[in-house]
Amino acid sequence: MTQPVTLGGRPTMPPPGVPSEELLIARFRGHARRLFWSALVLIAVFGATAYFYDNLPAPFENWMLLSAAGGLVLLLVVVPYIVWYSRSVTVTTRRVIVRHGVGAQSRREMSHARGYTIGVRRGVLQRMWGTGTISLSNGVDAPLRLANVPNVTLVHETLADQIEVSQILAHRDAQSVSDTASF
C-alpha cells in the first residue's frame, strides 16, 4: 500500500482503489465589467432625480419623477445585476458545472475524467481586462462556452491540471483493478 502523495501544493492523492472525494477548486461568475453601464445609469438617475426633485415644470409632480427613476433603476440596473448574478461556474476535482437561469435553472456538466479540449479566445478588450472566453469540447456533446472568465490563464491552467490528474487517477485505478483481477 502506498502513502498519499502531494506534489507542490496539490491535494493528496488517495491510495489506489479508494474513491477520491470531490473537492471544490473554484467558483466564479463572468467578469463584472458587464455591469459598467448599469452603474453609470444608476449614478445618472440619482443625479437627475436629485436635481429635478421639487424643481419640475407645472404639469409634473415629484411622485412622477420618483416612479420614473424607480422604473429606470429596476429595468436598467436591477435586472442586469440579477441576470449576471444568476450565472455561475464551479470547478471541482471531478467536473466543471455551469449554472444559469433566474426562474428555472439550467445546469451543464463536463467531467475531467472523460477529457476535453480547452480553447481560449481573447479579444483586445478582454486582454485589457484580463478576461477571456473558454470553450470546452469533448467531441460528443455541444461545446461548453464560458464567457468573460476572469483570470482566464489561471482558469485554463487549472482545468488542464485537473484533466491530467483525473486521467492519471482513472488509469491508476483501472490498473489496480486489472492487477487484482489477475490474481
N, C-alpha and C positions, 0 to 999 in steps of 0.2 A: 504494500500500500504506500502510495506517495503522499507527501505532505502538500497542503495547498501552497501554491507558488504565487508570489506577487512580483511584477516586473515594472519598476519605475512608476509607482503611484497607481497602477491598475488594481482593480479589486482582485482579491484572491480567487483562484480557480478551484472549484471543488474537485475532490478525488474522482477518478474515472468511475462511471456508472451511477454516480449520485446526481440527481437533477439539480441544476443551478436555479436559484431563486431569481425572480425578475426584479431588478433594481431600477429606480428612476435615475436617468442620467441628466436630462434637461427637459424643461417645459418652457415654451416661448410662444409669443404671438408675432405677427408681422410687425415690421418697424412702424413706430407711431408717427412717422412723417406724414402718413395719410391724414392725420388729424390737424395738420397745419392750417388748412383753410377753415376748418371748424373753429379753431382757436381764434383766428383772425375775425371771423364772423361774430363770435361771442364778444370780443373786445369792441367791435364796431357797433353792435346792437346796444351794448351797455352804454357806450359813449353817446350814441344818438338818443337813447332813451333819457339819459341824464340831461342832455342839452335841451330836448324838446318838452320835458315834463314841466307843466304849468306855463308853457310858452307856445302853445298851439294856436292856430287861427280859429276863428269863431265857430265853424260848424263841427270841429273835432273836440273830443274830450280826452281826459287823461286815461280813462279806462280803455278807450280805443287804442291808444298808444301802447299801453301795457299789454293788452291782449295780442296786438300785432307783434310786439317784441317777444312775448312768450311763445307765439306760434313759430316765429323765425328760429328762436333758440331750440325749440323742440324738433323742428324739421331739419335744420342745418347743423345742429351741434349734438343733440342727444342721440338721434337716430344713427348718424355715422359712428359715434362712440360705441353704441350697443352692437352694431354690426362688426366693428373692429374687435371688440372685447369677446364676441361670441366665437371667434376663430382661434383655435389653439393647436399647437403641435407638441406632442410628447414623445421623447426618445427614451426608450428603456433598453435594458441589456438584451432583450429578445426581439423588439419590434419598434416601428415608427407608427404612431397613432395620430391621425389628423381628424379633428372635430370641428364642425361648423354648423351654424343654424341658430336662430333665435327662438322660434316656437318649437319646431320639430328639429331635433338634432340629427345630423348625418355624421357617420364615422367611417373612416377608411384606415386599414392597417396594412403594413408591409413587414414581413418577417425578415430578420437579418440572416437567419439560417438558410433560407431559400436563395439568398444572394440577389443582388440587383445592381444595375449600373447607376452611377451618380453623375448627372450632368449639371454644371453650374453655368449660369448666364448672368453677366453683369453689364448693365448699360453704364453710360457716363455718369448719370446722376446716382445710380446705385453704387458705383465705385466711390463717389464723393461721400456718400453716407455710410459706406462700409457694409452695404447690404447686397443681396443678390437673389436670384431665383434658382432653386434646386429642383431638378427633375429626377425622380427615382423610377426606374423601369426594370421590371423583372422579365420582360419578354412575353408574358402571358396576359397579365391584367393591363388595364389602361394605366399610363404613367401617372404617378403621384406627383403633383406640382406644388411646391412650397414657395409662395411668392413673398418677396421682400423680407427675406430671412436676415435678422441682424447677426453680425459676426459670421458671415457666410463661410469664410475659410475655416473657422473653428468648427462649425457645424459639419462641414464637408469632411474634415479630418476625423471627427468623432464618428460619423457614420461609416467611413471607411474602416476605422479601427474596429467598430462593432461587427461589421460583416466578417472581418478577418477572424476575430475572436470566436464568433458564433460558429463559423465553419470549422475552425480548429477543434472546438469542443464537440461539435457534431461528429467530426471524423474520429476523434479520440474515443468518444462513446461508442461509435459503430465498431471500432477496432476492439474495444474491450468486450463488447457483446459477442463478436465473432471469435475472440480468443477463448471465452468461457464456453461457447457452444462447441468448440472443437475438442474439449476435454471429455 
